[in-house]
Amino acid sequence: MTIDSKNGGMRAKWRGMVLAAVRGLALALIALPGSVLFFTLSVLSLAFIPLGAGLVTTPYVLTGVRTFAHWRRVLAAEWGGVRIPPAYRPLPQDANPWARTFGMLRDPATWRDLRWLPVDMTAGFLTALLPAVLLLYPLEGFAIAAGLWRVLPDGYWYGFVPVTGQASALGAAALGAVLLFFAHFLAPRMLQAHFHLTRAVLAPNQRELAERVRVLTETRRDAVDTSAAELRRIERDLHDGAQARLIAVGMDLGTSEALLDKDPDKARELIAQARASSVEALAELRELVRGIHPPVLAERGLGDAVRALALRLPVATEVNVDLPGRAEAPVESAAYFAVSEVLTNAVKHADAERIWVDLHHAEGMLRATVTDNGRGGAVIGAGSGLAGVERRLGTFDGVLAVSSPAGGPTMVTMETPCALS
């Protein structure tokens, strides 16, 4: 091994230590208030169920808990490479508050999330903060040796070194150097331990995995039902639209052929009418084919298909694509129509003035995020079409997360596990 490669390896380890410290500190500062907030809201909301108010608030609070837990799953995958699969039971789209509340409370995944919150605000907070402590505490030792010892109170200890003068301050610096040496090994491992702790509490057990299989079976059955309904729609559109027009074209051409010698003017009029009908039938067929599988999706891929979709919207839309390859055709199709449905919702219901779409692939996940600056208030299962998007993605073991506070903005994130060619 050359000196350059050794130096490069050391630099990578030190960068990993600093990155682990920064990420751990961010997790500790953001996750602790979030866990305390959601745990407090959950306890209060559940306590008010007997009074009736909790029936209304609990679904919203638990949805917030799920969103918070999902965000931590994403961070565990992106920052630590630790996969934590969700296993939530689907809820009926038209469920009333009573059914929605107790449907979520009967879900084992809900109680797993609630058990995770106190763990996250205690042991999770400490394991997230330790990487930053392992980096910052040695720096304190160096600062003491550089002159900070002069302003420290009498009897100050740095670790096991009592700081009384410059000599002991140099001892504190030596101890800090030793701690820093071990920190570049331990800091990334402590952050990894934080994510493994999160997985130990949030990951489903064998019984819940069996429940997950049941959920996947239901989503696939929903997909079959949806496909059958789509075939019936296509058959109806062909029968009532293009087929009827083509029959009319044939009749017009037959009549014009009979009138060609007797009444040429009338024949020419019928031929022109048949030509107009054929143009309309062709346009309907093209629209029907675009609804089944857009040609641009098959030819150019998901990124260009979404860009083409954005160009047809009446709202200014910015599309950012980072896809180094193409997913399998069924996954691309599901992602395309999911994004299409979310964009349609943003235009129809959100009164948005601007929309941002981000498509990228990382850690084996195809992630599509649609953000708008509309009025917010979007929830899954409120007639917005998001429940259908969730079922469509569920066919491929994908997930849907919605963040839409009143007043906006709305951010819808769709993730589907897949590999790119």
Secondary structure as UniProt FT lines:
FT   HELIX           3..47
FT   TURN            48..51
FT   HELIX           53..80
FT   TURN            93..94
FT   HELIX           97..105
FT   HELIX           108..119
FT   HELIX           120..124
FT   HELIX           125..145
FT   TURN            146..147
FT   HELIX           148..151
FT   TURN            154..155
FT   STRAND          157..158
FT   TURN            159..160
FT   STRAND          161..162
FT   HELIX           166..202
FT   HELIX           206..237
FT   HELIX           238..242
FT   HELIX           243..259
FT   TURN            260..262
FT   HELIX           264..292
FT   HELIX           295..300
FT   HELIX           302..311
FT   STRAND          316..322
FT   HELIX           329..349
FT   STRAND          354..362
FT   TURN            363..364
FT   STRAND          365..372
FT   TURN            380..381
FT   HELIX           386..394
FT   TURN            395..397
FT   STRAND          399..403
FT   TURN            406..407
FT   STRAND          410..417
//
